[in-house]
Amino acid sequence: MPERLKKAKKKVVGTKQTLKNIENKKVKVVYIAENADERVVSPIIKLCENQEVEIVYVETKEQLGLLCGIQVGAAAAAFTDGK
């Protein structure tokens, strides 16, 4: 399922951008690295649960970064509906 992120046309990378897009109800699916710092990703997880946004866990930040097409790790990412 993480391959969906790699193929997504519109995606956001990073905790701040992911959180912002969830708040604006533009996110379909959120990806979170399992080795991300809990205090960094917990606000995203809580907001996803409140808004019933699907969460997909990826094993490491490095893997998530590669799925996003960047050379560094990422704690969170999402693909948006483009609104």
JONORUR-V158299 format. One record per residue. N is the residue number from 0. SS is DSSP state (2 for helix, 1 for strand, 0 for the rest). PHI is phi in whole degrees, -180 to 180 (999 if undefined). PSI is psi in radians with two decimals (NA if undefined). Layout:
n	ss	phi	psi
N	SS	PHI	PSI
N	SS	PHI	PSI
This chain:
n	ss	phi	psi
0	0	999	-0.54
1	0	-59	-0.38
2	2	-62	-0.43
3	2	-59	-0.64
4	2	-66	-0.72
5	2	-61	-0.62
6	2	-90	-0.18
7	0	-63	2.39
8	0	-77	-0.66
9	0	-121	2.00
10	1	-139	2.76
11	1	-123	2.54
12	1	-126	2.39
13	0	105	2.70
14	2	-67	-0.73
15	2	-65	-0.82
16	2	-68	-0.65
17	2	-64	-0.84
18	2	-60	-0.79
19	2	-59	-0.76
20	2	-73	-0.53
21	2	-66	-0.80
22	2	-58	-0.61
23	0	-87	0.13
24	0	57	0.73
25	0	-108	0.02
26	1	-104	2.38
27	1	-96	-0.80
28	1	-140	2.42
29	1	-113	2.41
30	1	-112	2.29
31	1	-129	2.35
32	1	-77	2.30
33	0	-64	-0.46
34	0	-95	0.22
35	0	-73	2.63
36	0	-62	2.22
37	2	-55	-0.73
38	2	-67	-0.39
39	2	-80	-0.73
40	2	-97	-0.22
41	2	-61	-0.66
42	2	-63	-0.60
43	2	-68	-0.79
44	2	-61	-0.79
45	2	-62	-0.76
46	2	-66	-0.69
47	2	-62	-0.74
48	2	-64	-0.72
49	2	-67	-0.62
50	2	-99	0.09
51	0	56	0.79
52	0	-92	2.35
53	1	-67	2.40
54	1	-115	2.29
55	1	-119	2.24
56	1	-95	2.37
57	1	-113	2.52
58	0	-57	-0.84
59	0	-135	2.82
60	2	-64	-0.63
61	2	-64	-0.75
62	2	-64	-0.72
63	2	-64	-0.72
64	2	-60	-0.76
65	2	-64	-0.70
66	2	-63	-0.50
67	0	-87	-0.12
68	0	82	0.44
69	0	-118	2.81
70	0	-92	0.06
71	0	-125	2.91
72	0	-73	2.76
73	0	-138	2.36
74	0	-79	-0.58
75	1	-150	2.68
76	1	-158	2.91
77	1	-157	2.76
78	1	-111	2.54
79	1	-108	2.95
80	0	-91	0.02
81	0	80	0.18
82	0	-76	NA
